[in-house]
Structures are given as structure tokens and as C-alpha cells.
Amino acid sequence: MLCSIEVISGKYIRSYTHDINENEVLLLPGTHLRVKKIDYGSSVGPSVIHLVEIPNENRNKSASVHNPISSTNKSVENASDRDEVQRNIESSIITFSNDNRYEVTYKKGEKQGYRKLYTVNGEIYEDRSADAKASGDGVRICSNGDRYEGDFMNGKMHGYGSLSCANGYTYIGYWIADKPYGDGTSTWPNGNHYEGFHESGKIHHYGTYCSVKGDKYEGNFIDGKAHGKGLRIWADGDQYEGEFKDDKKHGYGTYTYANGGKYKGHWTNDEMNGIGVLKWPSGSYYEGSFKNGKRHGIGKLTFVNGRVQDGTWENDKFIG
């Protein structure tokens, strides 16, 4: 059976093959193909399967490297949504395990106006005196439907507890002064979840983020974004392990394609930049300089048949 391929981003290498009558193509890592038609052979000729490349505008055509997954950025938006929910609270009531009751009103998420604590003995404390008595374990019910169960200090969520927001967001873990702080698990209404360290209500330091689509990131975070060293795995099987900055591949790292291709080298702003090695599933590989995801500068392309292009490259083209 013969194979015919219509390509968009592949490279024709007819002049480098042993048989000049063959129009051979070097496919880039991450290339997706579909069957266009099949011509079944006869007794005098072979069958031919016709394939065509599937265009994907969301991939870098020269290297087929994924854009950063949006779910990590979405986690930041959802964390902000949680803060917005807190600001929309008008009042709340905390019922402690000893049956004391603490009532408070809010404005833009801050205690303002009415603050009272009622004890089981009939005592009533107001304002700062009420805050000072509002410590221990209990249940907080808010006017917007949010519910928290756990530890309190001076009328604030502090210690260990679980929050269930009316919009579907949940957090189980440690708190300091009404904000998630320490190890905990955040789950968003869309099914995405994060398990790891939180700081002042944000994903921070080290943890694991999983999207409902099957994407996963494990590593370091700063303010909800992948930053530092980490491992990102996409649902399609591609993965990148290395350095990140502002949720993008930046620094040194290895990108492994599900089809067997691999790039190992330097990155800038989510694209291959600097010195690296790009290998194709066929066994051909390029070693040298990259710029904005393309072979650019001095480099050497070694084909699987032993043919070599060694010299200067410009925008993925061999100059000589």
C-alpha cells in the first residue's frame, strides 16, 4: 500500500531521498492527519491511502507546541469570584458549639455596623468586645447562602474549616483571618480543582491543578499562575516538564509529544527560543538555534537516512 499526504506545515525533502521519483515529506511533531480517500488497488497496482493534514490554528505550525492551557488562568478568575462573593455578603450569623451566637453586618466584605455576641447565659457583647468573644468552633451562615463550618478567631474564619459558596465554589483546608492560607483543596463550579498551598486566598507555592478536560499541572505557583519548575500534562498526552513564568513555558524544559516527538532546550514566552534539540518520531532531528518557535541561526538537521543540512537557518528554512 502506498501513502499520499497533503501537508500544510510539513517539509518536502524530495531532493534528499534515495529515489528522486518519490515526493517524500518530513512531518513536524504534533501533526494531525485524517483519511481523505482510499484508492483500492488491482492486480496490476497497489492500493493508495490519501491523507490530509488537519489545520489547527491554535498550535504553533512550525513546532506544534501547545499554547498554555486556559484552565490555570481560569482558576485565578474563579478565586476572584470567591472574593467577590465574600464582598457581596450583607450579614452572617455564627453559631458556636457552646451555643453562643455572633451576628455581624458587612459592607464590601468588611465588618461594618452591627456586631453582637449573645451567650447562652444571656450576656450580650457588642463591637470589639463581641469580636473578642467570637472564637472557637462553629457554623457560619451568610445572607448570600454561603456556609462555613470550622474554627474561628475573633469572629473570622481561622484555623481549619470548610466553605461552601452559593455559586458552587468550595474550599476545605486552613484559614487565616477569613482567607484560605496553607494546605487545602479548592473546587470550582466547572469541576476544576486544585490541591496544595494557598496564600491570602490565592493558589500559591506548590500544588496540583486538574481541569475537568483532563489537563494537569503539578509544580510551583505564584498568584495562581504556573511559575518556577513544574510538569504540565495535556489531555491528548503531550507534556512539558521544566521552567515556567507567568503560566508560560519559559527557561529550560522538555516538551514530549504524544506521537513520540520531543523538544529539549530553551524557551521564551511559550516558544522555543535559544539552543535546543527537536526530534521527530521518524528519527530525524535538528540541533541548534531557535527563534520564536522556528529554526533560526546556526543548526544541523540530520535526516533518518543520514542526509545532513548543517549551516544557517532563517524562519525554518535552510539558507546554507
RARATA-V677858 format. One record per pair of residues at least 6 apart in sequence whose C-alpha atoms are under 7 Angstrom apart, sorted by the first residue. I is the first residue (numbers start at 1). GAP is how many residues later the second one is. D is the distance in Angstrom with one decimal. If there is no record, write none. Layout:
i: <I:I>
gap: <GAP:GAP>
d: <D:D>
This chain:
i: <1:1:1:2:2:2:2:3:3:3:4:4:4:5:5:5:6:6:6:7:7:8:9:9:10:10:10:10:11:11:11:12:12:12:13:13:13:14:14:14:14:16:28:28:29:29:29:29:29:30:30:30:32:32:33:33:33:33:34:34:34:34:35:35:35:36:36:36:37:37:38:38:38:39:39:39:40:40:41:58:59:59:59:62:62:63:63:68:68:71:72:73:75:76:78:79:86:87:87:88:88:89:89:89:89:89:90:90:90:90:91:91:91:91:91:92:92:92:92:92:92:92:93:93:93:93:93:93:93:94:94:94:94:94:94:94:95:95:95:95:95:96:96:96:96:97:97:99:100:100:100:101:101:101:102:102:102:102:103:103:103:104:104:104:104:105:105:105:105:105:106:115:115:115:116:116:116:116:116:117:117:117:117:118:118:131:131:132:133:134:134:134:135:135:135:135:136:136:136:137:137:137:138:138:138:139:139:139:140:140:140:141:141:144:145:145:146:146:146:147:147:147:148:148:148:148:149:149:149:150:150:150:151:151:151:151:151:152:152:156:156:157:157:157:157:158:158:158:158:159:159:159:160:160:160:161:161:161:162:162:162:163:163:163:164:164:168:168:169:169:169:170:170:170:171:171:171:171:172:172:172:173:173:173:174:174:174:174:174:175:175:179:179:180:180:180:180:181:181:181:181:182:182:182:183:183:183:184:184:184:184:185:185:185:186:186:186:187:187:191:191:192:192:192:193:193:193:194:194:194:195:195:195:196:196:196:197:197:197:197:197:198:202:202:203:203:203:204:204:204:204:205:205:205:206:206:206:207:207:207:208:208:208:209:209:209:210:210:213:214:214:215:215:215:216:216:216:217:217:217:218:218:218:219:219:219:220:220:220:220:220:221:225:225:226:226:226:226:227:227:227:227:228:228:228:229:229:229:230:230:230:231:231:231:232:232:232:233:233:237:238:238:238:239:239:239:240:240:240:240:241:241:241:242:242:242:243:243:243:243:243:244:244:248:248:249:249:249:249:250:250:250:250:251:251:251:252:252:252:253:253:253:254:254:254:255:255:255:256:256:259:260:261:261:261:262:262:262:263:263:263:263:264:264:264:265:265:265:266:266:266:266:266:267:267:271:271:272:272:272:272:273:273:273:273:274:274:274:275:275:275:276:276:276:277:277:277:278:278:278:279:279:282:283:284:284:284:285:285:285:286:286:286:286:287:287:287:288:288:288:289:289:289:289:289:290:290:294:294:295:295:295:295:296:296:296:296:297:297:297:298:298:298:299:299:299:299:300:300:300:300:301:301:301:302:302:311:312:312:312:313>
gap: <45:46:47:44:45:46:47:45:46:47:45:46:47:45:46:47:45:46:47:45:46:45:52:53:15:16:17:18:14:15:16:12:13:14:11:12:13:6:8:9:10:291:35:252:34:35:228:232:251:34:227:229:21:22:18:19:20:21:17:18:19:20:15:16:17:14:15:16:12:13:10:11:12:8:9:10:7:8:6:9:6:7:8:231:232:230:231:179:180:140:153:152:149:148:110:123:23:21:22:20:21:17:20:53:54:55:15:16:17:53:13:14:15:51:52:11:12:13:48:49:50:51:8:9:10:11:47:48:49:7:8:9:44:45:46:47:6:7:43:44:45:40:41:42:43:40:41:21:18:19:20:16:17:18:14:15:16:32:12:13:14:7:10:11:12:6:7:8:9:10:6:11:12:15:8:9:10:11:14:7:8:9:13:6:7:23:24:22:21:19:20:21:17:18:19:20:15:16:17:13:14:15:11:12:13:9:10:11:7:8:9:6:7:22:20:21:18:19:20:16:17:18:13:14:15:16:12:13:14:10:11:12:6:7:8:9:10:6:7:21:22:18:19:20:21:17:18:19:20:15:16:17:13:14:15:11:12:13:9:10:11:7:8:9:6:7:20:21:18:19:20:16:17:18:13:14:15:16:12:13:14:10:11:12:6:7:8:9:10:6:7:21:22:18:19:20:21:17:18:19:20:15:16:17:13:14:15:11:12:13:14:9:10:11:7:8:9:6:7:20:21:18:19:20:16:17:18:14:15:16:12:13:14:10:11:12:6:7:8:9:10:6:21:22:18:20:21:17:18:19:20:15:16:17:13:14:15:11:12:13:9:10:11:7:8:9:6:7:22:20:21:18:19:20:16:17:18:14:15:16:12:13:14:10:11:12:6:7:8:9:10:6:21:22:18:19:20:21:17:18:19:20:15:16:17:13:14:15:11:12:13:9:10:11:7:8:9:6:7:21:18:19:20:16:17:18:13:14:15:16:12:13:14:10:11:12:6:7:8:9:10:6:7:21:22:18:19:20:21:17:18:19:20:15:16:17:13:14:15:11:12:13:9:10:11:7:8:9:6:7:22:21:18:19:20:16:17:18:13:14:15:16:12:13:14:10:11:12:6:7:8:9:10:6:7:21:22:18:19:20:21:17:18:19:20:15:16:17:13:14:15:11:12:13:9:10:11:7:8:9:6:7:22:21:18:19:20:16:17:18:13:14:15:16:12:13:14:10:11:12:6:7:8:9:10:6:7:21:22:18:19:20:21:17:18:19:20:15:16:17:13:14:15:11:12:13:14:8:9:10:11:7:8:9:6:7:9:6:7:8:6>
d: <5.5:4.8:5.7:6.8:6.2:4.6:6.4:5.6:5.0:6.1:6.2:4.7:5.9:6.0:4.6:5.4:6.3:4.5:6.1:6.2:5.2:6.5:5.9:6.6:6.4:5.7:4.6:5.8:5.6:5.0:6.5:6.0:4.4:6.2:5.6:5.7:6.6:6.2:6.5:5.0:5.3:6.7:6.5:6.6:6.6:6.2:6.8:5.2:5.6:5.3:6.3:6.7:5.8:5.4:6.2:5.5:4.4:5.4:5.6:5.6:6.5:6.7:6.1:4.6:6.5:5.4:5.3:6.2:6.3:5.3:5.9:4.5:5.9:5.6:5.1:6.3:4.4:6.4:3.9:6.9:5.9:5.5:6.7:6.5:5.8:6.2:6.9:6.8:6.0:6.2:6.4:6.7:6.8:5.3:6.8:6.6:5.4:4.3:3.8:6.3:6.6:6.3:6.3:6.6:6.1:5.8:5.6:4.9:6.5:6.1:5.6:4.1:5.6:6.0:5.4:6.0:5.7:6.6:6.7:5.6:4.2:5.9:6.9:5.7:4.6:6.7:5.6:5.5:6.5:5.7:5.0:6.5:6.5:5.5:4.2:6.5:4.7:6.6:5.5:5.4:6.5:6.8:5.8:4.0:6.4:6.0:5.3:6.2:5.7:4.5:5.6:5.6:5.1:6.5:5.8:4.2:6.4:6.5:5.7:5.3:6.3:6.8:5.5:4.4:6.6:6.0:6.0:6.2:5.4:6.7:5.2:5.6:5.0:6.6:6.8:5.5:4.4:6.3:5.4:5.6:5.0:6.4:5.0:4.8:6.7:4.6:5.3:5.0:6.5:6.3:4.9:4.7:4.9:4.3:5.3:6.2:5.7:5.2:6.6:5.4:4.4:5.9:5.9:5.7:6.5:5.8:4.5:6.6:5.7:5.0:6.3:4.9:6.7:6.9:6.9:5.2:5.8:4.4:5.2:5.8:5.3:6.5:6.9:5.6:4.3:6.4:5.5:5.5:6.7:5.8:3.9:6.4:6.1:5.6:5.2:5.6:6.0:4.8:6.7:5.6:5.3:6.2:6.8:5.9:4.5:4.7:4.7:5.5:6.3:5.5:5.1:6.5:5.6:4.4:6.0:6.0:5.7:6.4:5.7:4.3:6.4:5.5:5.2:6.4:4.6:6.8:6.5:4.7:5.8:4.6:5.6:5.8:5.3:6.7:6.9:5.6:4.5:6.5:5.5:5.3:6.8:5.9:3.9:6.3:5.9:5.6:5.4:6.1:6.2:4.8:7.0:5.4:5.0:5.9:6.4:5.9:4.6:4.9:4.5:5.6:6.4:5.1:5.1:6.3:5.2:4.4:6.2:5.9:5.6:6.3:6.9:5.6:4.4:6.5:5.5:5.2:6.5:4.3:6.5:7.0:5.4:5.8:4.4:5.2:5.9:5.5:6.6:5.6:4.3:6.3:5.6:5.3:6.6:6.0:3.9:6.2:6.5:5.8:6.0:5.8:6.0:5.2:5.8:6.0:6.6:5.8:4.5:4.9:4.9:5.5:6.0:5.2:4.9:6.1:5.5:4.4:6.0:5.9:5.8:6.6:5.7:4.3:6.6:5.7:5.2:6.4:4.5:6.5:6.8:6.8:4.7:5.8:4.5:4.9:5.7:5.2:6.4:5.7:4.3:6.3:5.6:5.3:6.5:5.9:3.9:6.2:6.0:5.6:5.5:5.9:6.0:4.9:5.7:4.9:6.0:6.6:6.1:4.3:4.7:4.5:5.7:6.1:5.3:5.0:6.3:5.4:4.5:6.1:5.9:5.7:6.4:5.8:4.4:6.6:5.6:5.3:6.4:4.3:6.5:4.9:5.8:4.5:4.9:5.8:5.4:6.6:7.0:5.6:4.3:6.2:5.6:5.4:6.6:5.8:3.8:6.2:6.2:5.6:5.3:5.7:5.9:4.8:6.8:6.0:5.0:6.1:6.8:6.2:4.4:4.7:4.7:5.6:6.0:5.5:5.1:6.3:5.6:4.5:6.0:6.0:5.8:6.4:5.7:4.3:6.5:5.7:5.1:6.4:4.5:6.5:6.6:4.9:5.4:4.6:4.8:5.8:5.2:6.8:7.0:5.6:4.3:6.3:5.5:5.3:6.6:5.9:3.9:6.3:6.1:5.6:5.4:6.0:6.1:4.9:7.0:5.5:5.0:6.0:6.4:5.9:4.4:4.8:4.6:5.7:6.4:5.3:5.1:6.5:5.4:4.6:6.2:6.0:5.7:6.4:5.7:4.4:6.5:5.6:5.2:6.5:4.2:6.4:6.8:5.4:5.6:4.4:4.7:5.8:5.4:6.7:7.0:5.5:4.2:6.2:5.6:5.4:6.5:5.8:3.8:6.2:6.1:5.6:5.3:5.7:5.8:4.8:6.8:5.7:5.1:6.0:6.6:6.0:4.5:4.7:4.6:5.5:6.2:5.4:5.0:6.3:5.6:4.6:6.2:6.0:5.7:6.4:6.9:6.9:5.5:4.2:6.3:5.7:5.0:6.3:4.6:6.5:5.3:6.2:5.5:5.4:5.4>
